[in-house]
Amino acid sequence: MIFGLLFAKYSMSALYNSYISFGTVLGVHMQSKAEALPAIYPITSACAITGVTLGSIASWIFCITICKRQI
């Protein structure tokens, strides 16, 4: 779950900084902050889901290695 929060934070930060610096979100020109944020939120959610998935896989691999040591 920590990875999900980190991925969401960094993706939101990167996309919002892109909008502030260049006025674009993933290469698409946005007229205002009200237009940019609804474009950023779904991408941030997808990054959070990716982070949670990667964290779960890492936990699973850790558990497998610990169980094999105990056998």
PDB file of N, H, CA, C and O in Angstrom:
ATOM      1  N   MET A   1       0.815  -1.179   0.000  1.00  0.00           N
ATOM      2  CA  MET A   1       0.000   0.000   0.000  1.00  0.00           C
ATOM      3  C   MET A   1       0.875   1.266   0.000  1.00  0.00           C
ATOM      4  O   MET A   1       0.495   2.293  -0.561  1.00  0.00           O
ATOM      5  N   ILE A   2       2.019   1.176   0.621  1.00  0.00           N
ATOM      6  H   ILE A   2       2.328   0.341   1.076  1.00  0.00           H
ATOM      7  CA  ILE A   2       2.932   2.318   0.642  1.00  0.00           C
ATOM      8  C   ILE A   2       3.379   2.664  -0.779  1.00  0.00           C
ATOM      9  O   ILE A   2       3.469   3.836  -1.143  1.00  0.00           O
ATOM     10  N   PHE A   3       3.660   1.622  -1.584  1.00  0.00           N
ATOM     11  H   PHE A   3       3.587   0.670  -1.289  1.00  0.00           H
ATOM     12  CA  PHE A   3       4.077   1.869  -2.959  1.00  0.00           C
ATOM     13  C   PHE A   3       2.979   2.587  -3.740  1.00  0.00           C
ATOM     14  O   PHE A   3       3.271   3.456  -4.561  1.00  0.00           O
ATOM     15  N   GLY A   4       1.744   2.238  -3.494  1.00  0.00           N
ATOM     16  H   GLY A   4       1.507   1.532  -2.826  1.00  0.00           H
ATOM     17  CA  GLY A   4       0.624   2.900  -4.168  1.00  0.00           C
ATOM     18  C   GLY A   4       0.558   4.377  -3.841  1.00  0.00           C
ATOM     19  O   GLY A   4       0.347   5.210  -4.723  1.00  0.00           O
ATOM     20  N   LEU A   5       0.740   4.701  -2.562  1.00  0.00           N
ATOM     21  H   LEU A   5       0.911   4.025  -1.845  1.00  0.00           H
ATOM     22  CA  LEU A   5       0.732   6.105  -2.160  1.00  0.00           C
ATOM     23  C   LEU A   5       1.908   6.862  -2.774  1.00  0.00           C
ATOM     24  O   LEU A   5       1.759   8.000  -3.216  1.00  0.00           O
ATOM     25  N   LEU A   6       3.068   6.226  -2.797  1.00  0.00           N
ATOM     26  H   LEU A   6       3.189   5.301  -2.437  1.00  0.00           H
ATOM     27  CA  LEU A   6       4.241   6.872  -3.383  1.00  0.00           C
ATOM     28  C   LEU A   6       4.071   7.094  -4.881  1.00  0.00           C
ATOM     29  O   LEU A   6       4.366   8.176  -5.389  1.00  0.00           O
ATOM     30  N   PHE A   7       3.596   6.072  -5.585  1.00  0.00           N
ATOM     31  H   PHE A   7       3.357   5.193  -5.171  1.00  0.00           H
ATOM     32  CA  PHE A   7       3.378   6.213  -7.027  1.00  0.00           C
ATOM     33  C   PHE A   7       2.360   7.312  -7.311  1.00  0.00           C
ATOM     34  O   PHE A   7       2.546   8.103  -8.235  1.00  0.00           O
ATOM     35  N   ALA A   8       1.282   7.369  -6.523  1.00  0.00           N
ATOM     36  H   ALA A   8       1.131   6.726  -5.773  1.00  0.00           H
ATOM     37  CA  ALA A   8       0.259   8.394  -6.724  1.00  0.00           C
ATOM     38  C   ALA A   8       0.833   9.784  -6.473  1.00  0.00           C
ATOM     39  O   ALA A   8       0.576  10.713  -7.237  1.00  0.00           O
ATOM     40  N   LYS A   9       1.610   9.924  -5.404  1.00  0.00           N
ATOM     41  H   LYS A   9       1.819   9.168  -4.783  1.00  0.00           H
ATOM     42  CA  LYS A   9       2.193  11.223  -5.072  1.00  0.00           C
ATOM     43  C   LYS A   9       3.140  11.701  -6.166  1.00  0.00           C
ATOM     44  O   LYS A   9       3.070  12.853  -6.594  1.00  0.00           O
ATOM     45  N   TYR A  10       4.026  10.815  -6.616  1.00  0.00           N
ATOM     46  H   TYR A  10       4.083   9.879  -6.268  1.00  0.00           H
ATOM     47  CA  TYR A  10       5.002  11.217  -7.622  1.00  0.00           C
ATOM     48  C   TYR A  10       4.367  11.473  -8.988  1.00  0.00           C
ATOM     49  O   TYR A  10       4.784  12.385  -9.702  1.00  0.00           O
ATOM     50  N   SER A  11       3.368  10.681  -9.353  1.00  0.00           N
ATOM     51  H   SER A  11       3.029   9.940  -8.773  1.00  0.00           H
ATOM     52  CA  SER A  11       2.722  10.917 -10.644  1.00  0.00           C
ATOM     53  C   SER A  11       1.916  12.209 -10.619  1.00  0.00           C
ATOM     54  O   SER A  11       1.921  12.962 -11.593  1.00  0.00           O
ATOM     55  N   MET A  12       1.222  12.471  -9.510  1.00  0.00           N
ATOM     56  H   MET A  12       1.218  11.859  -8.719  1.00  0.00           H
ATOM     57  CA  MET A  12       0.468  13.725  -9.390  1.00  0.00           C
ATOM     58  C   MET A  12       1.426  14.912  -9.444  1.00  0.00           C
ATOM     59  O   MET A  12       1.160  15.908 -10.117  1.00  0.00           O
ATOM     60  N   SER A  13       2.528  14.796  -8.739  1.00  0.00           N
ATOM     61  H   SER A  13       2.745  13.987  -8.193  1.00  0.00           H
ATOM     62  CA  SER A  13       3.518  15.870  -8.719  1.00  0.00           C
ATOM     63  C   SER A  13       4.094  16.119 -10.113  1.00  0.00           C
ATOM     64  O   SER A  13       4.183  17.265 -10.554  1.00  0.00           O
ATOM     65  N   ALA A  14       4.478  15.064 -10.793  1.00  0.00           N
ATOM     66  H   ALA A  14       4.405  14.133 -10.435  1.00  0.00           H
ATOM     67  CA  ALA A  14       5.079  15.203 -12.123  1.00  0.00           C
ATOM     68  C   ALA A  14       4.087  15.773 -13.134  1.00  0.00           C
ATOM     69  O   ALA A  14       4.438  16.659 -13.913  1.00  0.00           O
ATOM     70  N   LEU A  15       2.867  15.279 -13.127  1.00  0.00           N
ATOM     71  H   LEU A  15       2.582  14.560 -12.493  1.00  0.00           H
ATOM     72  CA  LEU A  15       1.876  15.763 -14.092  1.00  0.00           C
ATOM     73  C   LEU A  15       1.459  17.205 -13.800  1.00  0.00           C
ATOM     74  O   LEU A  15       1.285  18.002 -14.723  1.00  0.00           O
ATOM     75  N   TYR A  16       1.300  17.538 -12.522  1.00  0.00           N
ATOM     76  H   TYR A  16       1.442  16.891 -11.772  1.00  0.00           H
ATOM     77  CA  TYR A  16       0.906  18.905 -12.181  1.00  0.00           C
ATOM     78  C   TYR A  16       2.040  19.882 -12.486  1.00  0.00           C
ATOM     79  O   TYR A  16       1.798  20.987 -12.970  1.00  0.00           O
ATOM     80  N   ASN A  17       3.268  19.475 -12.205  1.00  0.00           N
ATOM     81  H   ASN A  17       3.464  18.577 -11.812  1.00  0.00           H
ATOM     82  CA  ASN A  17       4.407  20.337 -12.545  1.00  0.00           C
ATOM     83  C   ASN A  17       4.527  20.533 -14.056  1.00  0.00           C
ATOM     84  O   ASN A  17       4.916  21.606 -14.518  1.00  0.00           O
ATOM     85  N   SER A  18       4.195  19.505 -14.815  1.00  0.00           N
ATOM     86  H   SER A  18       3.880  18.633 -14.440  1.00  0.00           H
ATOM     87  CA  SER A  18       4.183  19.627 -16.269  1.00  0.00           C
ATOM     88  C   SER A  18       3.138  20.650 -16.710  1.00  0.00           C
ATOM     89  O   SER A  18       3.384  21.464 -17.600  1.00  0.00           O
ATOM     90  N   TYR A  19       1.975  20.595 -16.076  1.00  0.00           N
ATOM     91  H   TYR A  19       1.775  19.934 -15.353  1.00  0.00           H
ATOM     92  CA  TYR A  19       0.933  21.569 -16.412  1.00  0.00           C
ATOM     93  C   TYR A  19       1.376  22.987 -16.037  1.00  0.00           C
ATOM     94  O   TYR A  19       1.203  23.924 -16.816  1.00  0.00           O
ATOM     95  N   ILE A  20       1.947  23.136 -14.843  1.00  0.00           N
ATOM     96  H   ILE A  20       2.088  22.374 -14.210  1.00  0.00           H
ATOM     97  CA  ILE A  20       2.373  24.466 -14.393  1.00  0.00           C
ATOM     98  C   ILE A  20       3.474  25.020 -15.303  1.00  0.00           C
ATOM     99  O   ILE A  20       3.463  26.200 -15.652  1.00  0.00           O
ATOM    100  N   SER A  21       4.419  24.165 -15.681  1.00  0.00           N
ATOM    101  H   SER A  21       4.428  23.206 -15.398  1.00  0.00           H
ATOM    102  CA  SER A  21       5.563  24.626 -16.478  1.00  0.00           C
ATOM    103  C   SER A  21       5.226  24.873 -17.938  1.00  0.00           C
ATOM    104  O   SER A  21       5.620  25.886 -18.515  1.00  0.00           O
ATOM    105  N   PHE A  22       4.482  23.926 -18.538  1.00  0.00           N
ATOM    106  H   PHE A  22       4.161  23.103 -18.069  1.00  0.00           H
ATOM    107  CA  PHE A  22       4.273  23.979 -19.989  1.00  0.00           C
ATOM    108  C   PHE A  22       2.819  24.172 -20.410  1.00  0.00           C
ATOM    109  O   PHE A  22       2.547  24.450 -21.578  1.00  0.00           O
ATOM    110  N   GLY A  23       1.887  24.030 -19.476  1.00  0.00           N
ATOM    111  H   GLY A  23       2.108  23.804 -18.527  1.00  0.00           H
ATOM    112  CA  GLY A  23       0.470  24.148 -19.816  1.00  0.00           C
ATOM    113  C   GLY A  23      -0.081  22.919 -20.499  1.00  0.00           C
ATOM    114  O   GLY A  23      -1.136  22.972 -21.131  1.00  0.00           O
ATOM    115  N   THR A  24       0.644  21.788 -20.373  1.00  0.00           N
ATOM    116  H   THR A  24       1.501  21.746 -19.859  1.00  0.00           H
ATOM    117  CA  THR A  24       0.189  20.542 -21.004  1.00  0.00           C
ATOM    118  C   THR A  24       0.166  19.414 -19.986  1.00  0.00           C
ATOM    119  O   THR A  24       0.899  19.427 -18.998  1.00  0.00           O
ATOM    120  N   VAL A  25      -0.690  18.441 -20.249  1.00  0.00           N
ATOM    121  H   VAL A  25      -1.286  18.430 -21.052  1.00  0.00           H
ATOM    122  CA  VAL A  25      -0.729  17.196 -19.496  1.00  0.00           C
ATOM    123  C   VAL A  25      -0.565  16.073 -20.513  1.00  0.00           C
ATOM    124  O   VAL A  25      -1.455  15.826 -21.327  1.00  0.00           O
ATOM    125  N   LEU A  26       0.571  15.399 -20.460  1.00  0.00           N
ATOM    126  H   LEU A  26       1.294  15.599 -19.798  1.00  0.00           H
ATOM    127  CA  LEU A  26       0.915  14.336 -21.411  1.00  0.00           C
ATOM    128  C   LEU A  26       0.806  14.829 -22.854  1.00  0.00           C
ATOM    129  O   LEU A  26       0.311  14.119 -23.730  1.00  0.00           O
ATOM    130  N   GLY A  27       1.271  16.041 -23.083  1.00  0.00           N
ATOM    131  H   GLY A  27       1.673  16.618 -22.372  1.00  0.00           H
ATOM    132  CA  GLY A  27       1.307  16.594 -24.432  1.00  0.00           C
ATOM    133  C   GLY A  27       0.020  17.234 -24.909  1.00  0.00           C
ATOM    134  O   GLY A  27      -0.025  17.756 -26.023  1.00  0.00           O
ATOM    135  N   VAL A  28      -1.022  17.209 -24.103  1.00  0.00           N
ATOM    136  H   VAL A  28      -0.985  16.785 -23.198  1.00  0.00           H
ATOM    137  CA  VAL A  28      -2.300  17.813 -24.483  1.00  0.00           C
ATOM    138  C   VAL A  28      -2.405  19.174 -23.800  1.00  0.00           C
ATOM    139  O   VAL A  28      -2.304  19.270 -22.577  1.00  0.00           O
ATOM    140  N   HIS A  29      -2.605  20.216 -24.589  1.00  0.00           N
ATOM    141  H   HIS A  29      -2.687  20.137 -25.583  1.00  0.00           H
ATOM    142  CA  HIS A  29      -2.683  21.581 -24.045  1.00  0.00           C
ATOM    143  C   HIS A  29      -3.972  21.733 -23.241  1.00  0.00           C
ATOM    144  O   HIS A  29      -5.054  21.377 -23.708  1.00  0.00           O
ATOM    145  N   MET A  30      -3.842  22.267 -22.023  1.00  0.00           N
ATOM    146  H   MET A  30      -2.963  22.556 -21.643  1.00  0.00           H
ATOM    147  CA  MET A  30      -4.991  22.501 -21.151  1.00  0.00           C
ATOM    148  C   MET A  30      -5.176  24.002 -20.972  1.00  0.00           C
ATOM    149  O   MET A  30      -4.204  24.738 -20.797  1.00  0.00           O
ATOM    150  N   GLN A  31      -6.421  24.451 -21.017  1.00  0.00           N
ATOM    151  H   GLN A  31      -7.210  23.854 -21.159  1.00  0.00           H
ATOM    152  CA  GLN A  31      -6.728  25.873 -20.922  1.00  0.00           C
ATOM    153  C   GLN A  31      -6.644  26.405 -19.495  1.00  0.00           C
ATOM    154  O   GLN A  31      -6.237  27.546 -19.274  1.00  0.00           O
ATOM    155  N   SER A  32      -7.035  25.560 -18.515  1.00  0.00           N
ATOM    156  H   SER A  32      -7.365  24.634 -18.695  1.00  0.00           H
ATOM    157  CA  SER A  32      -7.084  26.038 -17.135  1.00  0.00           C
ATOM    158  C   SER A  32      -6.798  24.880 -16.179  1.00  0.00           C
ATOM    159  O   SER A  32      -6.741  23.715 -16.573  1.00  0.00           O
ATOM    160  N   LYS A  33      -6.621  25.245 -14.917  1.00  0.00           N
ATOM    161  H   LYS A  33      -6.667  26.192 -14.598  1.00  0.00           H
ATOM    162  CA  LYS A  33      -6.409  24.237 -13.878  1.00  0.00           C
ATOM    163  C   LYS A  33      -7.639  23.332 -13.750  1.00  0.00           C
ATOM    164  O   LYS A  33      -7.512  22.131 -13.511  1.00  0.00           O
ATOM    165  N   ALA A  34      -8.826  23.919 -13.911  1.00  0.00           N
ATOM    166  H   ALA A  34      -8.928  24.895 -14.105  1.00  0.00           H
ATOM    167  CA  ALA A  34     -10.069  23.148 -13.831  1.00  0.00           C
ATOM    168  C   ALA A  34     -10.153  22.097 -14.935  1.00  0.00           C
ATOM    169  O   ALA A  34     -10.810  21.071 -14.761  1.00  0.00           O
ATOM    170  N   GLU A  35      -9.511  22.337 -16.041  1.00  0.00           N
ATOM    171  H   GLU A  35      -8.977  23.171 -16.182  1.00  0.00           H
ATOM    172  CA  GLU A  35      -9.478  21.367 -17.132  1.00  0.00           C
ATOM    173  C   GLU A  35      -8.343  20.353 -16.950  1.00  0.00           C
ATOM    174  O   GLU A  35      -8.471  19.196 -17.351  1.00  0.00           O
ATOM    175  N   ALA A  36      -7.242  20.788 -16.348  1.00  0.00           N
ATOM    176  H   ALA A  36      -7.138  21.728 -16.022  1.00  0.00           H
ATOM    177  CA  ALA A  36      -6.077  19.912 -16.196  1.00  0.00           C
ATOM    178  C   ALA A  36      -6.278  18.860 -15.112  1.00  0.00           C
ATOM    179  O   ALA A  36      -5.911  17.700 -15.302  1.00  0.00           O
ATOM    180  N   LEU A  37      -6.850  19.247 -13.989  1.00  0.00           N
ATOM    181  H   LEU A  37      -7.148  20.189 -13.835  1.00  0.00           H
ATOM    182  CA  LEU A  37      -6.964  18.304 -12.872  1.00  0.00           C
ATOM    183  C   LEU A  37      -7.823  17.079 -13.202  1.00  0.00           C
ATOM    184  O   LEU A  37      -7.429  15.974 -12.830  1.00  0.00           O
ATOM    185  N   PRO A  38      -8.975  17.207 -13.879  1.00  0.00           N
ATOM    186  CA  PRO A  38      -9.722  15.995 -14.243  1.00  0.00           C
ATOM    187  C   PRO A  38      -8.961  15.085 -15.215  1.00  0.00           C
ATOM    188  O   PRO A  38      -9.249  13.891 -15.298  1.00  0.00           O
ATOM    189  N   ALA A  39      -8.008  15.636 -15.936  1.00  0.00           N
ATOM    190  H   ALA A  39      -7.774  16.606 -15.869  1.00  0.00           H
ATOM    191  CA  ALA A  39      -7.174  14.803 -16.813  1.00  0.00           C
ATOM    192  C   ALA A  39      -6.074  14.101 -16.014  1.00  0.00           C
ATOM    193  O   ALA A  39      -5.633  13.013 -16.384  1.00  0.00           O
ATOM    194  N   ILE A  40      -5.638  14.720 -14.928  1.00  0.00           N
ATOM    195  H   ILE A  40      -5.997  15.603 -14.628  1.00  0.00           H
ATOM    196  CA  ILE A  40      -4.545  14.169 -14.116  1.00  0.00           C
ATOM    197  C   ILE A  40      -5.038  13.075 -13.173  1.00  0.00           C
ATOM    198  O   ILE A  40      -4.339  12.081 -12.974  1.00  0.00           O
ATOM    199  N   TYR A  41      -6.214  13.232 -12.595  1.00  0.00           N
ATOM    200  H   TYR A  41      -6.782  14.040 -12.757  1.00  0.00           H
ATOM    201  CA  TYR A  41      -6.701  12.308 -11.570  1.00  0.00           C
ATOM    202  C   TYR A  41      -6.786  10.845 -12.018  1.00  0.00           C
ATOM    203  O   TYR A  41      -6.345   9.975 -11.267  1.00  0.00           O
ATOM    204  N   PRO A  42      -7.325  10.528 -13.190  1.00  0.00           N
ATOM    205  CA  PRO A  42      -7.380   9.107 -13.580  1.00  0.00           C
ATOM    206  C   PRO A  42      -5.986   8.480 -13.749  1.00  0.00           C
ATOM    207  O   PRO A  42      -5.784   7.307 -13.435  1.00  0.00           O
ATOM    208  N   ILE A  43      -5.047   9.263 -14.240  1.00  0.00           N
ATOM    209  H   ILE A  43      -5.212  10.216 -14.495  1.00  0.00           H
ATOM    210  CA  ILE A  43      -3.686   8.759 -14.419  1.00  0.00           C
ATOM    211  C   ILE A  43      -3.049   8.510 -13.057  1.00  0.00           C
ATOM    212  O   ILE A  43      -2.340   7.522 -12.867  1.00  0.00           O
ATOM    213  N   THR A  44      -3.303   9.406 -12.116  1.00  0.00           N
ATOM    214  H   THR A  44      -3.879  10.209 -12.271  1.00  0.00           H
ATOM    215  CA  THR A  44      -2.793   9.243 -10.764  1.00  0.00           C
ATOM    216  C   THR A  44      -3.383   7.992 -10.116  1.00  0.00           C
ATOM    217  O   THR A  44      -2.675   7.258  -9.427  1.00  0.00           O
ATOM    218  N   SER A  45      -4.664   7.747 -10.332  1.00  0.00           N
ATOM    219  H   SER A  45      -5.239   8.343 -10.892  1.00  0.00           H
ATOM    220  CA  SER A  45      -5.303   6.546  -9.789  1.00  0.00           C
ATOM    221  C   SER A  45      -4.697   5.283 -10.393  1.00  0.00           C
ATOM    222  O   SER A  45      -4.467   4.303  -9.685  1.00  0.00           O
ATOM    223  N   ALA A  46      -4.443   5.303 -11.679  1.00  0.00           N
ATOM    224  H   ALA A  46      -4.630   6.099 -12.254  1.00  0.00           H
ATOM    225  CA  ALA A  46      -3.823   4.141 -12.328  1.00  0.00           C
ATOM    226  C   ALA A  46      -2.422   3.900 -11.782  1.00  0.00           C
ATOM    227  O   ALA A  46      -2.022   2.750 -11.600  1.00  0.00           O
ATOM    228  N   CYS A  47      -1.680   4.953 -11.520  1.00  0.00           N
ATOM    229  H   CYS A  47      -2.004   5.887 -11.668  1.00  0.00           H
ATOM    230  CA  CYS A  47      -0.339   4.804 -10.938  1.00  0.00           C
ATOM    231  C   CYS A  47      -0.419   4.244  -9.525  1.00  0.00           C
ATOM    232  O   CYS A  47       0.429   3.445  -9.129  1.00  0.00           O
ATOM    233  N   ALA A  48      -1.426   4.651  -8.760  1.00  0.00           N
ATOM    234  H   ALA A  48      -2.115   5.301  -9.081  1.00  0.00           H
ATOM    235  CA  ALA A  48      -1.611   4.115  -7.416  1.00  0.00           C
ATOM    236  C   ALA A  48      -1.907   2.621  -7.467  1.00  0.00           C
ATOM    237  O   ALA A  48      -1.367   1.851  -6.673  1.00  0.00           O
ATOM    238  N   ILE A  49      -2.755   2.215  -8.390  1.00  0.00           N
ATOM    239  H   ILE A  49      -3.194   2.840  -9.036  1.00  0.00           H
ATOM    240  CA  ILE A  49      -3.077   0.793  -8.541  1.00  0.00           C
ATOM    241  C   ILE A  49      -1.837   0.006  -8.946  1.00  0.00           C
ATOM    242  O   ILE A  49      -1.619  -1.104  -8.460  1.00  0.00           O
ATOM    243  N   THR A  50      -1.030   0.572  -9.828  1.00  0.00           N
ATOM    244  H   THR A  50      -1.208   1.473 -10.223  1.00  0.00           H
ATOM    245  CA  THR A  50       0.211  -0.072 -10.242  1.00  0.00           C
ATOM    246  C   THR A  50       1.158  -0.229  -9.056  1.00  0.00           C
ATOM    247  O   THR A  50       1.789  -1.274  -8.899  1.00  0.00           O
ATOM    248  N   GLY A  51       1.259   0.793  -8.230  1.00  0.00           N
ATOM    249  H   GLY A  51       0.746   1.642  -8.357  1.00  0.00           H
ATOM    250  CA  GLY A  51       2.116   0.722  -7.051  1.00  0.00           C
ATOM    251  C   GLY A  51       1.665  -0.336  -6.065  1.00  0.00           C
ATOM    252  O   GLY A  51       2.489  -1.069  -5.518  1.00  0.00           O
ATOM    253  N   VAL A  52       0.365  -0.423  -5.834  1.00  0.00           N
ATOM    254  H   VAL A  52      -0.305   0.173  -6.278  1.00  0.00           H
ATOM    255  CA  VAL A  52      -0.164  -1.443  -4.931  1.00  0.00           C
ATOM    256  C   VAL A  52       0.102  -2.839  -5.496  1.00  0.00           C
ATOM    257  O   VAL A  52       0.458  -3.753  -4.752  1.00  0.00           O
ATOM    258  N   THR A  53      -0.067  -3.001  -6.787  1.00  0.00           N
ATOM    259  H   THR A  53      -0.356  -2.258  -7.391  1.00  0.00           H
ATOM    260  CA  THR A  53       0.196  -4.296  -7.418  1.00  0.00           C
ATOM    261  C   THR A  53       1.663  -4.682  -7.283  1.00  0.00           C
ATOM    262  O   THR A  53       1.973  -5.822  -6.937  1.00  0.00           O
ATOM    263  N   LEU A  54       2.562  -3.753  -7.551  1.00  0.00           N
ATOM    264  H   LEU A  54       2.310  -2.827  -7.832  1.00  0.00           H
ATOM    265  CA  LEU A  54       3.993  -4.048  -7.428  1.00  0.00           C
ATOM    266  C   LEU A  54       4.374  -4.345  -5.979  1.00  0.00           C
ATOM    267  O   LEU A  54       5.197  -5.224  -5.723  1.00  0.00           O
ATOM    268  N   GLY A  55       3.785  -3.624  -5.038  1.00  0.00           N
ATOM    269  H   GLY A  55       3.116  -2.910  -5.246  1.00  0.00           H
ATOM    270  CA  GLY A  55       4.029  -3.903  -3.626  1.00  0.00           C
ATOM    271  C   GLY A  55       3.526  -5.280  -3.224  1.00  0.00           C
ATOM    272  O   GLY A  55       4.171  -5.972  -2.435  1.00  0.00           O
ATOM    273  N   SER A  56       2.388  -5.680  -3.754  1.00  0.00           N
ATOM    274  H   SER A  56       1.864  -5.118  -4.394  1.00  0.00           H
ATOM    275  CA  SER A  56       1.850  -7.015  -3.462  1.00  0.00           C
ATOM    276  C   SER A  56       2.746  -8.107  -4.032  1.00  0.00           C
ATOM    277  O   SER A  56       2.975  -9.128  -3.384  1.00  0.00           O
ATOM    278  N   ILE A  57       3.245  -7.897  -5.231  1.00  0.00           N
ATOM    279  H   ILE A  57       3.059  -7.067  -5.758  1.00  0.00           H
ATOM    280  CA  ILE A  57       4.155  -8.874  -5.842  1.00  0.00           C
ATOM    281  C   ILE A  57       5.441  -8.973  -5.033  1.00  0.00           C
ATOM    282  O   ILE A  57       5.946 -10.073  -4.807  1.00  0.00           O
ATOM    283  N   ALA A  58       5.974  -7.837  -4.595  1.00  0.00           N
ATOM    284  H   ALA A  58       5.563  -6.944  -4.779  1.00  0.00           H
ATOM    285  CA  ALA A  58       7.193  -7.852  -3.775  1.00  0.00           C
ATOM    286  C   ALA A  58       6.947  -8.570  -2.455  1.00  0.00           C
ATOM    287  O   ALA A  58       7.803  -9.326  -1.996  1.00  0.00           O
ATOM    288  N   SER A  59       5.792  -8.347  -1.841  1.00  0.00           N
ATOM    289  H   SER A  59       5.096  -7.733  -2.214  1.00  0.00           H
ATOM    290  CA  SER A  59       5.451  -9.037  -0.590  1.00  0.00           C
ATOM    291  C   SER A  59       5.309 -10.534  -0.808  1.00  0.00           C
ATOM    292  O   SER A  59       5.748 -11.335   0.017  1.00  0.00           O
ATOM    293  N   TRP A  60       4.696 -10.906  -1.916  1.00  0.00           N
ATOM    294  H   TRP A  60       4.339 -10.256  -2.586  1.00  0.00           H
ATOM    295  CA  TRP A  60       4.514 -12.320  -2.231  1.00  0.00           C
ATOM    296  C   TRP A  60       5.874 -13.003  -2.410  1.00  0.00           C
ATOM    297  O   TRP A  60       6.096 -14.094  -1.887  1.00  0.00           O
ATOM    298  N   ILE A  61       6.771 -12.364  -3.142  1.00  0.00           N
ATOM    299  H   ILE A  61       6.590 -11.477  -3.567  1.00  0.00           H
ATOM    300  CA  ILE A  61       8.112 -12.930  -3.341  1.00  0.00           C
ATOM    301  C   ILE A  61       8.838 -13.035  -2.006  1.00  0.00           C
ATOM    302  O   ILE A  61       9.514 -14.033  -1.755  1.00  0.00           O
ATOM    303  N   PHE A  62       8.715 -12.037  -1.152  1.00  0.00           N
ATOM    304  H   PHE A  62       8.166 -11.226  -1.355  1.00  0.00           H
ATOM    305  CA  PHE A  62       9.331 -12.085   0.164  1.00  0.00           C
ATOM    306  C   PHE A  62       8.784 -13.253   0.975  1.00  0.00           C
ATOM    307  O   PHE A  62       9.552 -13.990   1.594  1.00  0.00           O
ATOM    308  N   CYS A  63       7.468 -13.429   0.978  1.00  0.00           N
ATOM    309  H   CYS A  63       6.844 -12.831   0.475  1.00  0.00           H
ATOM    310  CA  CYS A  63       6.864 -14.532   1.731  1.00  0.00           C
ATOM    311  C   CYS A  63       7.302 -15.890   1.192  1.00  0.00           C
ATOM    312  O   CYS A  63       7.549 -16.813   1.969  1.00  0.00           O
ATOM    313  N   ILE A  64       7.401 -16.020  -0.116  1.00  0.00           N
ATOM    314  H   ILE A  64       7.201 -15.271  -0.747  1.00  0.00           H
ATOM    315  CA  ILE A  64       7.850 -17.282  -0.713  1.00  0.00           C
ATOM    316  C   ILE A  64       9.270 -17.603  -0.273  1.00  0.00           C
ATOM    317  O   ILE A  64       9.562 -18.749   0.070  1.00  0.00           O
ATOM    318  N   THR A  65      10.153 -16.619  -0.278  1.00  0.00           N
ATOM    319  H   THR A  65       9.915 -15.688  -0.558  1.00  0.00           H
ATOM    320  CA  THR A  65      11.551 -16.874   0.111  1.00  0.00           C
ATOM    321  C   THR A  65      11.654 -17.199   1.602  1.00  0.00           C
ATOM    322  O   THR A  65      12.465 -18.045   1.978  1.00  0.00           O
ATOM    323  N   ILE A  66      10.882 -16.573   2.441  1.00  0.00           N
ATOM    324  H   ILE A  66      10.223 -15.885   2.135  1.00  0.00           H
ATOM    325  CA  ILE A  66      10.899 -16.866   3.868  1.00  0.00           C
ATOM    326  C   ILE A  66      10.375 -18.268   4.138  1.00  0.00           C
ATOM    327  O   ILE A  66      10.946 -18.998   4.949  1.00  0.00           O
ATOM    328  N   CYS A  67       9.284 -18.654   3.460  1.00  0.00           N
ATOM    329  H   CYS A  67       8.820 -18.061   2.801  1.00  0.00           H
ATOM    330  CA  CYS A  67       8.718 -20.001   3.654  1.00  0.00           C
ATOM    331  C   CYS A  67       9.687 -21.074   3.183  1.00  0.00           C
ATOM    332  O   CYS A  67       9.772 -22.131   3.809  1.00  0.00           O
ATOM    333  N   LYS A  68      10.418 -20.839   2.107  1.00  0.00           N
ATOM    334  H   LYS A  68      10.349 -19.981   1.599  1.00  0.00           H
ATOM    335  CA  LYS A  68      11.374 -21.833   1.605  1.00  0.00           C
ATOM    336  C   LYS A  68      12.552 -21.985   2.561  1.00  0.00           C
ATOM    337  O   LYS A  68      13.118 -23.074   2.661  1.00  0.00           O
ATOM    338  N   ARG A  69      12.933 -20.931   3.259  1.00  0.00           N
ATOM    339  H   ARG A  69      12.473 -20.047   3.178  1.00  0.00           H
ATOM    340  CA  ARG A  69      14.014 -21.031   4.243  1.00  0.00           C
ATOM    341  C   ARG A  69      13.601 -21.854   5.449  1.00  0.00           C
ATOM    342  O   ARG A  69      14.438 -22.544   6.032  1.00  0.00           O
ATOM    343  N   GLN A  70      12.357 -21.804   5.833  1.00  0.00           N
ATOM    344  H   GLN A  70      11.677 -21.244   5.360  1.00  0.00           H
ATOM    345  CA  GLN A  70      11.885 -22.505   7.012  1.00  0.00           C
ATOM    346  C   GLN A  70      11.664 -23.982   6.761  1.00  0.00           C
ATOM    347  O   GLN A  70      11.577 -24.757   7.713  1.00  0.00           O
ATOM    348  N   ILE A  71      11.572 -24.387   5.529  1.00  0.00           N
ATOM    349  H   ILE A  71      11.643 -23.758   4.755  1.00  0.00           H
ATOM    350  CA  ILE A  71      11.315 -25.799   5.206  1.00  0.00           C
ATOM    351  C   ILE A  71      12.569 -26.598   5.254  1.00  0.00           C
ATOM    352  O   ILE A  71      12.542 -27.804   5.009  1.00  0.00           O
TER     353      ILE A  71
END
